[in-house]
Amino acid sequence: MVRKFSTTRLALPPFPWLVLALFLLFLVPSTSQARNAATAYPNFKIAVIMLTFSDNPAKPNVYGTATPLTKAYAQGELFDNANSMAAFYNELSNGQVTVSGDVYDNAGQWYDTSRPSPTVDDCDLTSYYTRAMAAADADIDYTQYNTVMLITPWHGCTTGGLAASMPVPDNGATYGFIDVSGAFEKIPHHELGHLIGWGHANSWQCTAPGVLTGSNCAAVEYADRFSVMGVSPRMLIPAAPHLEAQGWLEPTEITTVSADGDYTIQAYESANALPKVLKIPQARDASGNITNWYYLEYRQPVSYDNIARTPTIQELGVPNGALVHWAAVSNPDVTTTLLDMTPGTLGRQDIFDPALPLGYSYTDAAAGVGFGVLARTATTMTIRVKFSTASLCILKAPTVTIKSVKGAGKPGQELRYDVTVKNNSVLCGKQSVELLTRKAPTGWKVTIDRKKASTVIVTSGQTQKYIVRLTSPKKSKYQKYTFNLETRLAKKPSYKKAFTLKPVIR
């Protein structure tokens, strides 16, 4: 992916990974946004200060462990490791952005200051940051840097991370400033994104069946868990509107759709300049000018999107479908909004499975456009786009493939066929498919077994297996028999396909 990006005073809520575990119930709104006066971009040179508080000198631990945070660990995670913050932004920008720096820890003792003073609104962070930088001033030549990062235990204010602008002691210049309080993990990566120019990765969630409109729709800040700019303990690649805003996507990587058709995109993480994003008009003004866009991505667990732990069932659904973001043409804060394309599936965790699944489609009647996930491989996805208010769903009769496991036997023996039913409907999502016996020889027992059910749910374009068991009467004569069966869509029985089984008794 080839990329380019400027900024804000933006906050991350306290202990954001705990917030995530509590299903985003306690998100703290961000502070008002203001463009950063720092001129570090595109080469960030960061002075990192490790600081404790005079009333509580305990150092924070490495996230998720009982191991104290050290200078060496911070240096590796931020600048030196193969998957460091520096490597992350260098790869996203295709080398256009560099991040380097030094960690200062007062010879292992950490620097010391008092906590931020409480105010009516929250905390006096400005004087706190000034004290923090002054505490390390004897050891740091700030003129060699253009950005300052503070790593501390939890200081008690509403932000666990914050990006801002601050004057530094040595020369009074205004630098970019990152505050990391409490949990270390990927907060620095998130906050540097703000200094680069990004707002938060948010979500828009509605009660089923709504996606953009419907009852109880609400914007939820930070709630895109598939971007480093949302609430996630992982360093995940930001969504396409963020990368596009900075020029970090080549023109060939974005397909702007203006006509009906089937469009193929590469996995979003692919290291090539082929199409990776579909950009589809979502709204227009009275003059016909596009004001909002849909952005579609095909995410796979590779590169920085790799999940280093066992993913949840919901996260497993993302590589099977298309992530859909919404963005306005005029978006000065460069925020992104993830849409829940499967509303109502997970209750209070509903945004955890946001992808539009394979075989499903979505129609925005107000915009006069629809799209659906037609096919996928490990590296590509084909998406059908239609500029119409009509559904993309095309109903078709299911078909059957038969494998004879035991199609002949003695009288009274059970015979078996493995039957695979394919739902041939296109972009209709999940449907109930029935397998029925239409005509059987007298005295024969027929059992259609798919976990004891003859009706199963099959997604468009997918298959489901049944076991058909036939038992002849004990006095059957040696001869061939014919069974007539049928498969059909349960709610549209006219879409049907007949087939036969021909057991032999000998």
N, C-alpha and C positions, 0 to 999 in steps of 0.2 A: 504494500500500500504506500502511495506517495502522498505526502501531506504538506501545510504552513500555518501560525496564529498570533494578548493585550490587556484592561481588567477591572478589578472589583474588590470591594470589601465584602466578602462572603463568608458565611459561617457554616460549620458542620456541627450538628447537635452533639451534646456530651455523650461519650461512650457509644458511638453510632452503631457498633456491632451488637451491643445489647439492645439498642432500639430495634434493630432488624429482627432479633430473636423474639421481640415482643410484638412483631408484626406491624411495626411502624405506627404504633398507637401514640407514642410520645415524642413525635418529631417537634423540634423547636423551629419556628420560622426563622429564615435568614434575616440578617440585618439589611438595611437599605443598601443598594448597590451604588458605588461611585467609582469612576474610572481611575485606575492606579497611575500615579505620576512617575513610577519607576520606569527606567529605560533599559531594563536588563534584556528584554527579548531581542534576538533569539539566543543569546549566550548567557546563561544564568551561572553566576559564580557566587556560591552560597557559603556564608559563614554560619555554622550550626553551633548553637550554645546549649549545653546541657546544664540545667538549672534546677535546684531544689529550693525549698522555702524554709526560712528561719524557724518557723513554728512546727515544721514537720520535714526533717531532712531525708525521709525515706525516698529512695529512688524507685521509679516505676519498673515493672517487669516487662520482659518481652511478651507481646500479646499472646494470651492463651497458655502461658507457662508461669512457673515460679522462679524463672531465671532473671536476675536483674539486668536491666538494659545497660549496655556498655558502649563506649566510644567505638570499639571495633565493630560491634554489631550495627550501629547506626551508620558508620562509614560504609560498610558493605552494602546495606540495604539502600542507601541513598545514592552512592556514587560508584562503588567498585565491583559489586557482584554482577554476574552475567545477566541477571534479571532485575537489576537495580532500577531505581527511579530514573537515573540518567540513561540507562539502556532503553527503558520503556519509551521515553520521549524522543530519544535519538532514532529509534526504529520507526515510531509513528510518523515522524517528520521526514523520514528518509535522509537524515543527517542535517536537516535545516536548523534544528535546535540542538544545542549542547548544554549539558548540565554538569557542573563540577563543583567541588568545594572541599571544605575541611571541617572536621568536628572538633570542638573545643570542650574539654571536660574538667579543666582545672586539675590536671595530673591525677585524674580518677576521683577527685573529691567533689566534683561538680561545683558550679558557682552557686551563690546564695543571695537571695533577696526576699522581700516580704511579698505576700500574696497581693493580688489586685484588691484595691479598696472597694467596698460596696457602694453603689449609688442608688438613686431612686429607680432607675431603669434596670441596672444589672451591676456592672463593675466599671471602675475607672481604668480601662485598658491602656489608654495613652500613656499615663504616668507609669504604669506597670511596665510597659515595653521599654520606656526610657530608662528605668532603673535596671531592667534586665540587661540591656546592652551596655550600660555603664559598669555593671558588675564584672564584665569580661573585657572591658576596654583596655586594660593594661596588657592583655595577651593578644588582642586582635587588632591588626591594622585594617580597619574597615575600608580604607581606600583601595584595598586589593580585591574587594568584593562589590557586588551590586544588589545582593539579596541577603536577608538575615532570616534564619529559622531558629525558633525557640522550642526546645524539647523539655517538658517539665512533668511532674506528677499533676494530678487533677487539681486545678487551681480554684474551682468552685464557681466559675462563671458559666453562662449558659452554653458556651461554645467549646467543643472538644477540638476544633480546628478552625482556623480563621486566616484569611488572606487579606492584607491591607497594605497601606503605604505608611512609612515612618521615616523621619529624619534620623540619621545616625550620628554618633558623638564626634567622630574625627573631622568631618568636613561639612556637616549640615546638609549633605545631599539627601534627597528622598529616595529610599530604597524600597523594593518590594519586601514585604514582611510576612512570614508564615508562623503561626502559633500552633503548636501541637501539644495538647494538654491531656494527660491521662493515657489512653491507648495509643500506641505508636502506629503499628501495622501500616495501612496504606493511606492514612490521613495526609502525610506530606505530599503524596502523589496527587491526591484530590486537590489540595490547596495550591499546588504549583499549577494545576490546570486553571485555577482562577487567575493567577498572575499571567498566564499565557493568554487568557481572554474568554474562558468558558464560564457560563452559568451552570446551574444544577441540571442533573438528569432527573426529571420529574415524571409523573404519570398522570393519566386521566382515566378515571374509573367510574363505570356506570353499573347500575343494577341490570341484570340480564333482562332482555337481550340487547340492551344498548351498548354501543361502542363509543361514538362521539356524542350521541344524543339519547335521551331516555330519562327515566326517573332516577333521582338520587345520584346524578353525576357530580364528580368532585375532582379538583386538581389536588394531587398529593405530592408535596415537595420531597425530593431525594428518592422517590420510590421506584426508580429504575435500578433494579439490582443487577443489571447486566452492563453497567458502565462504571468506570472509576469515579465519575462525577455524581453518582447516586450513592445510596447507602449500601455499600458492599465492602467486606473486608478483603476483597480481591482486586488486583490490578487489571481490570478488564477494559478492553478497547472502547473508547467513547463512540457514541452513535454517529451516523453519517452527517447530520446537520452540524455537529461540532467540527468534524474533520473538514467538511466542505467550507465552513466559514473561514478556516485558516489556510485554505488552499492545499490541504494535505491529502486530498483526493485528486488524482489526475482527471481531466475532462473525460477520458476514455473509461474511467471507473464508475461514472454516473450515467445511467441511461434515463434521459428525460422522455417520458412517454406522452405521445400526443395522438396516438391512433390505436385502434383495436389490434390485438395480436398476442402471441405467445413469446415471452421474453425470458432469456436465460441469463442468470447471474452466477458468478463464482462465489464460493465461500468468502465471507467478509474478510477473513484473515489471510487470504491468498496473497503470496508475494509476486504479483504480476499486475499489469495495467489493464486487464480485461474488466468488463462490467461487473461491479460488485453491489451496486445500489440501484434500485428502481425509484425514480422520482416522478410521482403522479399528481397532477393538479387536484386539489381538494376543494378550493373555493375561489370565486372570482368576485370582483367588485362590479358596480353597475356598468362600467365601461368594458368589461370582459377581461380585465387584467387579473392575473393569478395573484391571490393574496395568501393562500396557504397551500402546503404540499403534504402528501404522504411520502414517507421514505421507507422502503422495504429492504431488509438485509437478511442474509442467510448465514447464521452464526454456527460455528463448529467449535468443539472443545480442543482447539489447537492454538499454538503460539501463546500470546498473552491471554487469550480467552480459555485456556486450559484450566479446568478446575482440579486443583491438586488433591482433592479429597473425593470421597464417593458422592456424586451429585444426588440431589433429591429427585423424586419422581417428576416434580414440576420442571426442574432444570433439564432433565432428560428430554422433556418435550420441546425445548427450544431448538435443539439441532434438527428436529423433525419438521420444523415449520419456518415461517417468516416472521421476524420481528418487525413491527410496524410502528414508526414514530410519526408524529405530527409536528410541523414547524411552520411558523409564519414567515412571510417574505421579509417583513420588517421586524427584526428580532435583535435589538441592540444589546441585550444581555447574553445572546447566543445560548439560550436554554434549549433543552430538548424535552419532548413529551412522549413517553411510551404509552401506546394504547393497549388495552386488554382486549384481545381479539377472541377470548373465550370467557366472556363475562358470566358470573354466577356459578363457576365450577368449584371454587375453593373457599367460599365464605370470606372470612376476614383476611385470608391469604390469597385473595383472588388474583392479584397482580403477579403472583409467583409463576403462573403459567400463561404468559401473555401472547405467545406466538400463534399465528394463524396456522393450523395444522395442515399437513399434507392431505389433499382430498377435500378441503373446505374452501368456501368462498365467502366474500363479504361484499355487499352492495351498499353504497352511500347514495340513497335516492336523491337527497338534496343536491349533491354534487354531480349526479348523473354519471357515476363511474363505479365499477366493481372490479375486484381482482380475486384470484384464487390460486392456491398452490397446486399446480397440475402434476408435477413430477419432481423427483430429487435423486441425486446420487451422493456419494461421499463428498464430492467437490463442487457440484452444481445444483441449481434449483431452477425449474421452469415455472414461470408465473403467467397466468392468462389475465389480460386486462381488457375490459370492455367498457366503452363509454356509452352507458345505457342505464336506465332505471330498472331494467328487468334483471332477475336473478341469473347468475351464471350456471345454475344447476341444470344439467341435462340428464333426464331419467332414461335408463336403459335396462333391459331385462338381464338378470344375472345368468351366468352360464356355469357349467359343471364339468369338472375333470374327474374321471373314475379310475381308481386303481383297485384291481381285484386281488385282495389278500388271500381269500379262500373262497373261490367261486364255485367249487364243486365238493360234494361229500355224500355221505350215506344218509338214508332217511332219518329224520329226527336230529341231525347234526346242525349246529349253528354255523352259518356261512357269513363271511364278512367282506365288506367293501369300504375302502377309504375314499371319501368323496370330498373334493375341494370345490367350494362355491366361490365364484368371483362376482363382486358387485361391480358391474360395468358402468354404473352411473358416473357422471363426471361432475366434480366439484359440488356434490350434494351433501358432504359431511357424512355422519353416521346414519345408517338406515337399518331397519329391521328386515332381515331376509329369512324367508321360510323355506323349509324343505318338507314336501308333503308326498304321501303315497296316494296315487290316483286310482290304481287298479292292481290288485294282488290275487294270485291263485287261491282258490278255496282252501282253507285250513292252514295256510302259512301264517307265521307270526313275523311281524316287521317291527323292528325297533330302530328309530332314528335317534342317534345319541351324540349330542354335542353338550356334554355336561348335563345330560338328562333333559335337554331342551331341543325342540325342533326349530325354534326361531332364535336367531342370533343377531347381534349388532355387528355390521360390517361397514367400514368406512369406504367411501367411493374409491374405486380403483384397487381395493385390497381384497384379500381372500380369507376364507375361514374354512376350517376342516370339520367334517362330520364323520362319524362311523355309522354305517348302515348294517344292521345285523338281520339276517334272514334265517328263520328256522322252519324246516319243512315238517309236515306230519310224519309220524313214525311209519306209516304205511304207504308212503309215497312210492310211486313206481319209477323205474329208471327212465328219465326223459329230461328234456330241457324245459325250463319255465321262463316266463316273461313277467317282469314287474314294471309298471309304468309309474314314474315319479315326476315331480315337478318342483322347480324352485321359482320363487317369485318375490317381489317386493311386498312386504306385509300391508303397507298402507296404499299401495298402487298395484293391486293383484293383476291388473291387465298386463303388467310388465312381467312376463313369465317365460320359462323355458322348460320344455318336457324332455325327459331322458328315460332310458330303460336299463334295467339290470337283467341278466340272463343266467341265473344259476343252473347248475346241472346236478341231478341226483343219479348216483350209480351204485 
